[in-house]
């Protein structure tokens, strides 16, 4: 059964952390050719530490999607790596999460869930659910142009705070995704429209807490 979980860096088992970072290397280094650091066929950086939590979609024990989230009060990519992409960033003063390294492994998803399952929308919804539960005002992220199109179509209420250029000289967008009930409902409606058999209670419960090592 497919489920979405939330786990802290310190609670990831060695097996799952290696799988997670290998998937990131496959996607961000090999496929997207981002300027990321890789060691032993894994992609990880200084932001992968005890301040980081991970939302992971898992089926049959295999990770198929995920994102890293960090409370903005801690060291984060917007204050560091991503600051070079934008001129004069002025982040709004509120209680925000940062979402980075957002990925979906398309091959695993197609094999295990089929091509119609809206995994990306489920990850968006899980971010909103988590933000609401923990009283965050929203989610900050940097999105590429293709991801921007996906977000716009999803129904998530987002504001573009700044447009910049990546290290590949491609446009990127600093986004604020609101954790509001309207966005939550819009995403649930779109998920139900694409995959009628998904239960609303499961959508509301995601991401599930992990009480032991994932």
Secondary structure, DSSP 4 states (H G I P E B T S, - for coil): --EEEEEEGGG--HHHHHHHHHHHIIIIIIIS-----EETTEE--TT-STTEEEEEEEETTEEEEEEEEEETTS--TTTTGGGGGSSS----SS-EEEEEEEEE-HHHHHHHT-TT--HHHHHHHHHHHHHHHTT--EEEEEEEHHHHHHHHHHT--EEEEEEEE-TTS-EEEEEEEE--HHHHHHHHHHHHHH-TT--HHHHHHPSEE-SS--
